[in-house]
Amino acid sequence: MGKLTYGMNISVDGYIADGNGDIGWSDPDAELHQYWNDQVRNTAVSLYGRKLYELMAAHWPTADEAPDVSPVEAEYARLWRAMPKVVFSNTLGSVGWNSRLERGDVVDFAARLKADTDGVIDVAGATLAAPLVRAGLIDEFHMVVTPAAVGGGLPFFPALDSWISLKLTENRTFPSGAVLLRYTTKK
């Protein structure tokens, strides 16, 4: 059975993007970027919503060709292209970069995928993760709290009908002052 993870850089006040959709405040240092590279390297498949997929597909497919690209970013570009991705969208006509398009219900799909997959399944993006969080399908949360408060925007956690009990399994501080909090769900 697969393990479903959800992780992102978040502001100290709990947002993954500010009120204008900007994530520039979450720019990782090299060590933090390497952490995310390692997560991608160990992912069997990643689930994307349309918005985040389009953002990623606009940059990462050719990012390693830029003359000023750092080694850690070049590595991420290669890992991202190779990682299998499922993109949930009712408006996209096609997807590329080792991706396939899915138009069904993300909760049903993720439950089946967990049953049929060995390894880590990652959900990318707060909007796509919200119904999976509410359905209790997330096994692990990776929150990298960055030293910025943005005052509003898109929250990491959706509104919940009931509490989610968590157990801290890892914490780590990066040179930028960002702090990883990795939790598993208590079931």
C-alpha positions as CSV (number, residue, x, y, z in Angstrom):
1,M,0.0,0.0,0.0
2,G,1.2,3.5,-0.9
3,K,1.8,6.4,1.5
4,L,0.1,9.6,0.6
5,T,2.1,12.7,1.5
6,Y,1.3,16.4,1.3
7,G,4.1,19.0,1.7
8,M,4.9,22.6,0.8
9,N,6.7,25.6,2.0
10,I,4.3,27.7,4.1
11,S,4.5,31.1,5.8
12,V,4.6,31.3,9.6
13,D,0.9,32.2,9.5
14,G,0.0,29.1,7.5
15,Y,-0.3,30.1,3.9
16,I,1.3,28.5,0.8
17,A,0.6,31.6,-1.3
18,D,-0.2,35.2,-0.4
19,G,-3.4,37.0,-1.3
20,N,-2.1,37.7,-4.8
21,G,-1.0,34.1,-5.4
22,D,2.7,35.1,-5.0
23,I,5.1,32.5,-3.5
24,G,8.3,34.5,-3.9
25,W,8.6,34.8,-0.1
26,S,9.2,31.0,0.1
27,D,12.3,30.9,-2.1
28,P,14.4,28.1,-0.6
29,D,18.1,28.1,0.2
30,A,20.3,25.3,-1.4
31,E,19.9,22.9,1.5
32,L,16.1,23.3,1.5
33,H,16.0,22.9,-2.2
34,Q,18.0,19.7,-1.8
35,Y,15.4,18.5,0.7
36,W,12.7,18.9,-1.9
37,N,14.9,17.2,-4.5
38,D,15.2,14.2,-2.2
39,Q,11.4,14.1,-1.8
40,V,10.9,14.1,-5.5
41,R,13.5,11.4,-6.0
42,N,11.6,9.1,-3.6
43,T,8.2,9.8,-5.1
44,A,6.5,7.0,-7.1
45,V,3.8,9.4,-8.5
46,S,2.7,13.0,-7.8
47,L,-0.8,14.3,-8.1
48,Y,-1.2,17.9,-9.5
49,G,-4.0,20.3,-10.0
50,R,-4.1,22.4,-13.1
51,K,-2.8,25.6,-11.7
52,L,0.3,24.2,-10.0
53,Y,1.0,21.9,-12.9
54,E,0.9,24.8,-15.4
55,L,3.2,26.8,-13.1
56,M,5.7,24.0,-12.8
57,A,5.5,23.0,-16.5
58,A,6.2,26.6,-17.5
59,H,9.6,26.5,-15.7
60,W,11.1,23.1,-14.9
61,P,11.1,21.3,-18.2
62,T,14.0,23.5,-19.4
63,A,15.3,25.0,-16.2
64,D,18.5,22.9,-16.3
65,E,19.4,24.6,-19.7
66,A,19.7,28.1,-18.2
67,P,23.3,29.3,-18.1
68,D,23.0,30.5,-14.5
69,V,21.2,27.5,-13.1
70,S,22.5,26.1,-9.8
71,P,23.4,22.4,-9.6
72,V,20.6,21.7,-7.1
73,E,18.0,23.4,-9.5
74,A,19.3,21.5,-12.5
75,E,18.9,18.3,-10.6
76,Y,15.4,19.2,-9.6
77,A,14.5,19.9,-13.3
78,R,15.7,16.4,-14.3
79,L,13.9,14.8,-11.4
80,W,10.7,16.7,-12.1
81,R,10.6,15.7,-15.7
82,A,11.2,12.0,-14.9
83,M,8.7,11.8,-12.0
84,P,5.4,10.3,-13.0
85,K,2.6,12.8,-12.6
86,V,-1.2,12.7,-12.7
87,V,-2.8,16.1,-13.5
88,F,-6.4,16.7,-12.4
89,S,-8.1,19.1,-14.8
90,N,-11.4,19.5,-16.6
91,T,-10.0,22.2,-18.9
92,L,-6.6,21.1,-20.1
93,G,-6.6,19.2,-23.3
94,S,-3.2,17.5,-22.8
95,V,-0.2,17.3,-20.5
96,G,3.4,16.5,-21.0
97,W,6.6,15.7,-19.1
98,N,5.8,12.2,-18.0
99,S,2.2,13.3,-17.0
100,R,-1.2,11.9,-17.6
101,L,-4.5,13.7,-17.5
102,E,-7.3,12.7,-15.1
103,R,-10.8,14.1,-15.0
104,G,-12.3,12.0,-12.2
105,D,-12.8,12.5,-8.5
106,V,-9.4,13.0,-6.8
107,V,-10.6,11.3,-3.5
108,D,-11.7,8.1,-5.3
109,F,-8.6,8.1,-7.5
110,A,-6.2,8.6,-4.6
111,A,-7.8,5.9,-2.5
112,R,-7.4,3.4,-5.4
113,L,-3.9,4.6,-6.1
114,K,-2.9,4.1,-2.5
115,A,-4.2,0.5,-2.6
116,D,-2.4,-0.2,-5.9
117,T,1.0,1.6,-5.4
118,D,4.0,0.7,-3.5
119,G,5.9,3.8,-2.4
120,V,5.3,7.5,-1.9
121,I,2.4,9.3,-3.6
122,D,2.7,13.0,-3.3
123,V,-0.1,15.5,-3.6
124,A,1.1,18.9,-4.9
125,G,-0.9,22.0,-4.1
126,A,-3.3,23.1,-1.4
127,T,-6.4,23.1,-3.6
128,L,-6.0,19.5,-4.8
129,A,-4.9,18.4,-1.3
130,A,-8.0,19.9,0.5
131,P,-10.5,17.1,-0.3
132,L,-7.8,14.4,0.4
133,V,-7.1,16.0,3.8
134,R,-10.8,16.2,4.6
135,A,-11.2,12.5,3.6
136,G,-8.4,11.4,5.9
137,L,-6.3,10.0,3.1
138,I,-3.1,12.0,3.9
139,D,-0.6,9.8,5.8
140,E,2.2,12.4,6.2
141,F,2.4,16.2,6.2
142,H,5.7,18.0,5.4
143,M,5.4,21.6,6.4
144,V,8.4,23.8,5.8
145,V,7.7,27.0,7.8
146,T,9.5,29.9,6.1
147,P,10.4,33.0,8.1
148,A,7.8,35.2,6.5
149,A,4.2,36.2,7.5
150,V,2.0,37.1,4.5
151,G,-1.2,38.0,6.2
152,G,-3.6,35.9,4.1
153,G,-3.9,33.9,1.0
154,L,-4.2,30.2,0.2
155,P,-3.9,28.2,3.5
156,F,-2.0,24.9,3.7
157,F,-4.9,23.3,5.6
158,P,-8.5,23.5,4.4
159,A,-11.4,24.2,6.8
160,L,-11.9,20.9,8.6
161,D,-15.0,19.2,10.0
162,S,-13.0,17.6,12.8
163,W,-9.5,17.6,14.2
164,I,-6.6,15.7,12.7
165,S,-4.3,14.3,15.4
166,L,-0.7,14.3,14.3
167,K,2.6,12.9,15.6
168,L,5.8,14.8,15.0
169,T,8.3,12.5,13.2
170,E,11.0,14.9,12.1
171,N,12.0,18.5,12.6
172,R,14.9,20.3,11.0
173,T,16.1,23.9,10.7
174,F,17.6,25.1,7.4
175,P,20.2,27.9,7.0
176,S,17.5,30.3,5.8
177,G,15.7,29.9,9.1
178,A,13.0,27.7,7.5
179,V,11.9,24.8,9.7
180,L,10.7,21.4,8.5
181,L,7.9,19.9,10.6
182,R,7.1,16.4,9.3
183,Y,4.0,14.8,10.9
184,T,2.3,11.4,10.5
185,T,-1.4,11.1,11.1
186,K,-2.5,9.2,14.2
187,K,-5.1,6.6,13.0
